[in-house]
Amino acid sequence: MREELYDRLAEVEDTHWWFVARRELVREMLRGRCAAGACWALDLGCGTGGNLPLLAGLCGSAVGLDLCAHALSLARSRQPGALLVRGDAMRAASVFRPGSFDVLTMFNVLYHQWVADPEEVLAQGRELLRPGGALLVTEPAFACLMRGHDRAGMGQRRFTLPAMRSMLRRAGFVNLRGTYFNAAGLLPALVLALWDRLRGGDAPRTTAEISHPPRVVETLLGAAMGGERWLVRRGLSVPVGLTLLCVGERRR
Ligand SMILES: C[S@@+](CC[C@H](N)C(=O)[O-])C[C@H]1O[C@@H](n2cnc3c(N)ncnc32)[C@H](O)[C@@H]1O
């Protein structure tokens, strides 16, 4: 990814409604899946490190791995004590001892151009998790929503929940639970994706979607995701949305 995109991520991820709401959903989905304070979490493709404090808070200790030195230096400057490793998720199992982690997370990483084979990353992740350890993945959903925003973030693919579940099962994960989220963003994203198609797929790369919208819009979108969280807390799932989230555990 271009350095300016990491700069933008580092600037907004603590306060932008989408990142805040995603962390709240993750907290909900990881509830009860790790012994609070006594676990190790690994965040593959940690970027500028915005999810590490949440994981360290939930689990006890968290390590971030990313391929991009610039992202890691931003993460380090924001969180001087963070445990950060530069490495390729495609070869993550050669960086740590097998079974070292209780929780493994990947937030919008498998869709990235630097991931040649998402199934290989999942296989590497499985080796790093202890049997019964928890996996949580979020990824952009629905190929038809590819647009300038994806190109700016070096996105190569988007997923559906059935496809993600199949991949996770093949990689050795069980007890899967999935949901989409950010249904409110679907219509605008669809319009932008259609606009992109009409332009032959060359609408400008744009990072506008990770800028703060006006306060009132931000509040409404955050509230809509609060509603989705309410459903998830009751064991339901959101049938469509811009992003998907899946949790599961490594087969024992
Ligand atoms: C869209 S960013 C997501 C950052 C962060 N996980 C988040 O959601 O806020 C994708 C991240 O995955 C990292 N990445 C992509 N391919 C990777 C690979 N093969 N190994 C390690 N990191 C990778 C990129 O450098 C980038 O930081």
The ligand as an ORCA input file, in Angstrom:
! r2SCAN-3c Opt
* xyz 0 1
  C      -6.163     -2.945      4.680
  S      -4.764     -3.055      5.680
  C      -5.515     -3.562      7.209
  C      -4.733     -3.129      8.404
  C      -5.326     -3.585      9.741
  N      -5.340     -5.032      9.824
  C      -6.713     -3.034      9.912
  O      -7.688     -3.666      9.496
  O      -6.859     -1.943     10.440
  C      -4.010     -4.581      5.161
  C      -2.746     -4.846      5.925
  O      -2.263     -6.150      5.603
  C      -0.861     -6.069      5.416
  N      -0.474     -7.201      4.573
  C      -0.916     -7.467      3.331
  N      -0.360     -8.597      2.877
  C       0.454     -9.054      3.860
  C       1.315    -10.168      3.988
  N       1.456    -11.052      2.983
  N       1.996    -10.334      5.136
  C       1.862     -9.445      6.155
  N       1.081     -8.350      6.078
  C       0.377     -8.161      4.946
  C      -0.650     -4.706      4.774
  O       0.664     -4.235      4.907
  C      -1.644     -3.870      5.569
  O      -1.072     -3.363      6.741
*
